[in-house]
Amino acid sequence: MTRLEERYRRVLRLLPASYRDVWEEDMVSTYLASVDTGDPDEVEYTADYGRPSWSEVASIVALAVRLRIGSAGAPPRYAVWSEAVRLAALAGMLVYAAASMVGLAMTLWLAGLIPLAPASPMPEPPGYPDAWHRVFLLGGLAGLLWLPAYLSFVLGRWAAGRWLVSVAAAAGVLSAVATVVVTHQPTTGEFWYHLLINALLVMALAAFHRGAAPVPRGSWLAALGVGTAVVTGHWLLLQPSTTLPPLDWAGFWCVVLVGAAAAYLAGRGLGWQGRSAWAPGLAILAFTVLGLRAVTLLDYVRFGSAGWHPVTVPLGIVEAVAVLAAAVSLTLLSARTLRRLPASGTDATSWSTPIP
């Protein structure tokens, strides 16, 4: 075996073992044939010093992700991971949909454009140009794309949902960049983290494949109503005074996540099993929220926490520890659950056809 072949096989270890058992030899042969130029000297040199190209490595990584979360007829362990990613993606879209609706409504209310109740005019931040109002409103309108995106997946219109999520994520990026350019404010860790979440949500769409189970409509439509009410309550808490309450946006979601994890773990302790995907799905959300909490705490260190309640940062540290404990507990439970499931199919046809 040449060094080049060893390197190809090392990269192919990213793929599920059951898939490699069927297709590894064919894939290695194809890769080696693609670098055979017919020149004996060049072939000998490539065999010793050649390496898989970055494009080949990227395609193998993409295939590894798709096999684990986005392929119909996948072995049971990967089918559970696929469902877990769908749960986490739907929860992320729900948060964006609820937050965008409430955020736009609050922006219009504070600007005096919704005459349902008296509100103070939206203050003009010092040093901001006149255009900041328009950029802020346009950002809110762009965020509303998450609502039809979420509803498309809940109602089974996944093709339309993929397009809408991609457009909503791109609009979010453009809106965030425009806000930074117009207001001349430094970019924060939270700014970059939200862009990362947008990218991950787009990649998670691979889990909504043809073999996936339909989304339970009633549960997720009810969740949208509950989520919107909860987000509204938090937004109202942020308005009344010059000193903001101790629970910031990241802390709010820490409380929600820890509450959901505690309810799930308590249910498990009382004998309720639920779906196997709930534990890994909640673990994905826990680590996502933990990342948000971490970057916002770092932002407070970098830029200060003026205007926030004095206990916001100490409370944020407690929240981070609580979310970390929930994430570790859910991860251990997920590992124990997934170990009971086979990583290969029940017959030889699990990976009977290659996935390009």
N, C-alpha and C positions, 0 to 999 in steps of 0.2 A: 504494500500500500504506500503510495507516494504521500509527501507532506501536504500537497494540495488536496488530495482526497481526504486526508485526516481532518483538514480544516473545514471542508464541506460537511463532513459527517458531524463535526463538533457543532456547527451552526444548526444542522438539522435536528439536534437534540432538543431544540426549542419546541418541536412538534410533539404532539401526543405520541406515546410509545406505541399504542395500537395502530396509529396511522403510519408510523415509521416501519412497523413490521410488514406492512403491505406495500408501501411505496418508496421506501428509502433507496433501495438498489436502483430502481428506475430513475429516481431523481438525481442520484449521484452520477449515473451514466450519462444523463442528459447534460448535467453541468460540465462534466469532464469533456464531453464531445464538443461543447460550445467553445472551449478554449484550445481545441486541437487545430492548429493552423496548417499542419502538414509539414512544417519545417522541423526536422529532428532536433536541431540545436535549441530552437525556441521552445519546443515541447518539453525538452529535458530541463531547461531553465525554469519554465513555468511550473513543472511538476515539483521542483524543489523550493521555489521562492514565490510562486503565485498564491494569491489569496482570493476568496470570494469577493466580488465587487460589492460596493455599498448598496447598489440597487438590488442585487441578489439577496443580501442580508435583509434589507427592508422588506422585500417580497416574502421572505420566509417568516419574518416577524409578523407581518400582516396575516399570513396564512395561519400561523399558530394561534393568533387571536381569534380569527374567524372560525377555526375548527373548534375552539373551546366555547365560543359563545354564539356563533352565528351559522351553524350548519344543521339542517334537518336530519333527523335520524342519528344524531350524535349519541355516544355511550351515555349511560345514566349520570355519571359524575359531571360531565360537561353540560348535559341538559339542565342540571340544577344550576350550574354557574350561569348558563344563558338566561334562565328565569330570574336569577338574582340580579343580573345586570339590567334586565328589563324593569324589575321593581325599582332599582335605584334610579334608572333613567326617568321613569314615570314620576317618581318623587321629585327629582330635580326639575322636570318640566312643570310639575304642579306648583312648586315654590316660585318659579319664575312667572308663571301665569298669574298666581294670586298676588304676588308682589307688584307686578306690572299694573294690574287693574287698580289695586289700592293706591299705589304710588301716583299714577296718573290722576286718579280722583282727588287725592290729597293736594297734588300740585295745582289742579284747577280750582279747588276750593280755596287754598291759600292765596291764589292769584285773584280771587273774587269773581271767578267765572261760573261758579255753581252757587246760585242764590238760595240754597237750602237752609243755610244757617250763617250767621255773621262770622266773618273770619278776618283776622288782621291781614293787611296786604303783605305779600311775600317780600321779605326784606332784601335789599340790594347789598350783597356782600361787598365789603370795601375793596376797591381795586379791580372789581370785575367789570368787563365791558357791557354795554347795553345788550349785546347779542346773547348773553348767557341765558336769559329767559327763554329765548327761542330754541336754543340748543337743548335746554333742560326739557322743554315740552316735546321737542322732536324725539329726544331719547325715550321719553315716556310712551310716545306713540309707537316707536319702533319696538319697545318691549311688549306691546300688546300682541305682537305676532306670536308670542308664546301661548296665548290662549287658544287660538285655532289649531296650533301645532299639538298641544296637549289633547284637545278634544278629538282631533283626527286619530290619534293613537287609541284613545278610549273607545271611540266609535268604530274602530276597525279599518279606518282609511289610512293604512300605513304608508302607502306610496305618497299620498298627499302630505302626510305627517313628516316624512323624511325631507321633503322639499321645504316645508314650512320651518322645520327646526334648523335646517341649513341656512335659510334666509334670516331667521330670527337671530341665530348666532352671529352671522356676518353683520347684521344691523347693529347688534349689541357692541361688536368690536368697533364699528365705524362711529357709533354714538359716543362710546367711551373715549376714543381718540379725539373726536371733535370737542368734547368737553374739556379735555386736557389742553388742547390747542387754544381754545377760546379763553379759558380762565387762567391760563399760564400757571397752573398749579403743578407741583411735582407729582410724578406718578408714585403711587403707594404699592405696597405688597398686595393689598386687597385688590387693587386695580388689575394687576397681573394675574392674580389667582382667579378672578372671575373670568378672565379671558381663557385661562387654562380649563376651567369648568365648561365653558362653551365648547371648546375643542373636544373635550372628553365626551360631552353629550352627543356630539355629532358622530364620534367613533362608536359610541354605544348603540347607535341605530342598527349596527350589524346583528344585534341580538334579536331584532324583530324580523325573523326570517319566516319562510313559508311554513315550516313545520312547527312554529311556536303556537302555543295555546292563545286563544283570544283573551283580551283584557276584560275582566269583570266590570261591566259598565256601571252598574248601580253603585258598587263600592267606591270606584274612582270618581264618579260624579259627585257622590256625597263628600268624598275627601276634598274636592275642590271647594265646595261650600264651606266646610269646616275650616280649611286652610285660609280662605279669604277672610272669614270672620276673625280668626286668630291673628292674622297679619294686620287687619284693621285695628284690633285692640292694641297691638304693639305700636303702630304708627301714631295712634291717638295719645299714647303715653309719652311720645317724643315731642309733642307740640306745646304743652302748656306753659313752660317757664324757660328762663334763660339757662338754668342749670338742668341738664338732661338727667333722666333717671339712670340708675346704675346698670341697667340691662341694655347693652347696645345690640346692634343687629346680629353680630356673631354670637353674643351671649344668649340672645333669644333662641337661636337655633340649637345652641348647646342644650338649653333647657328642654326644648322639644325633643331632641334626639335622645337625651338621657331618659326622659319620661317614656318615650316609645320603647327603648331598650329595656327599661325596668318592667314595663307592662308585659313585654314579650317574655322576658326571663321568668317573671312571676307566673305567667300562664304555663310555661314549660314546667315550672316547679309544681304546679297544681295538676299536672297530667295532660295539659292540652298540647298536642303535638304540632298542629298546623302544617303548613307546607314546608318542605325541606329547604326551599329557597329563601325563607324569611330571614334566617340567621345570617347567611352570607350577604343577602341584600342589605340588611341593617348594618352589617360590618362595613360594607362599602360606604354607606352614608355616614357612619361614625367617623371613619378616617377622613372623609371629605370635610365634615364639619370641624374635625380636629385641625385640619390644615387651615381652614378659614380662621379659627380662633387663634392659631399660632401666628399667622401673618398679620392679623390685626393687632395683636399684642406687640409684635415687633414694630408695627407702624406707630403705636403709642410711644415706644421707646425712641424711635427716630424723630418724630414730629411733635411729641407731647400730646397730652390728653386734655387740653384746655377746653372748657365748656362741658365736659362730661363730669359726672358725679365722682367725688374723690375715691370711692371704693370700686370704680369700674375696673381698674387694672388688677387690684388684688382679687376681686371677684372673678375676673377673667382667668386668672391662674387656677383658681379653684374649679372653674368650669372646664378648663383644659384637662385637669387631672381626672375629673369625673367622666368626661368623654373618652379619655384614654382608657380608663378602667372599663367602660362599656365596650369600647372597640376590642380590647383584649379578650374580654369575656365572650363576646360574639364570635371573634375569630377562633377561639378554642372550641366553642360549641360547633361552629361551622366545620372545623377540621374533623371533629369527632363524627359529625353527621356524614360528611363526604367520604370518610374512610370506610364507611359501611357500604358505600355504593361502588360498583365495579367501574374501573377506568376504561374498560373495553366493552364492546357490545356483547350481546348474548349469542351472536352467531358471527360467521366469518364475513358477513356482508356489511359490517358497521361502516367501514371505510372502503366500500367496494368500488367506488369511483373517485378519481382524483379531483380535488377542488382547486381550480386555478386561482 
